């Protein structure tokens, strides 16, 4: 068997063309240098183009996020103005009603059945007053009054007030806060934020559980974590958790976490939430270095 290889005219011309180009380049080294420089410039232009495309995409995403945040802030401002007006009007109406309830209690001092009904009415007004306070706290925009204080003292003060409720629900409290960590913040605002997080944790464990409070000093700043062993936060609720009026509680106002978030932001910090691997949720208050410092014993 004979194997024949045929070359058509096109192949021969291609080969001859390549050979001619090779010979030309060999004869003229400057042309090879020019072509190599051209290729390098083209490659650099391509890389620059790709880098610019990536930067444009990043800036576009960042702009979209800023626009979304601006729209959210505008909605919050509108809600704040409305909530402030409603809260003040309701509070003005509650003042005389509470006075009349006190007078009525005196007149019914000998009627046990009526006093029982009156107690339920007063409980309803107490809940309404708490809602009004939430609205007023939500709309408050005062700047923090900076002072330095020991974090552990504040934590113990808050949870001492919650001790009866923790005992009644069978909740085990664990506090791991260094005794000599000092923070510069608005003590009353920070107390309100931590108290709200603690009450959320207690509400998440009606049948008992573990409540753990831990503080860390990282990169010169302070992190304070409040973790519970409750059911945790459903993944679909995480993006909206700090939005005003968003709540999963039957009797909640949806303002507690928004108030905490606003307080932390006023301190230049950040509030984050995550679900614990072993169950439950952990809320972390992060304060920047300029607002937190440790002191030696």
Secondary structure, DSSP 8 states (H G I E B T S, - for coil): --------HHHHHHHHHHHHHHHHHHH-HHHHHHHHHHHHHHHHHHHHHHHHHHHHHHHHHHHHHHHHHHHHHHHHHHHHHHHHHHHHHHHHHHHHHHHHHHHHHHHTTT-HHHHHHHHHHHHHHHHHHHHHHHHHHHH-------EEEEHHHHHHHHHHHTHHHHHHHTEEEEEE--TTEEEEE-HHHHHHHHHHHHHHHHHT-TT-EEEEEEEEEETTEEEEEEEE-S----HHHHTTTTSTT---STT--S-HHHHHHHHHHHTT-EEEEEE-TTSSEEEEEEE-GGGEEE---
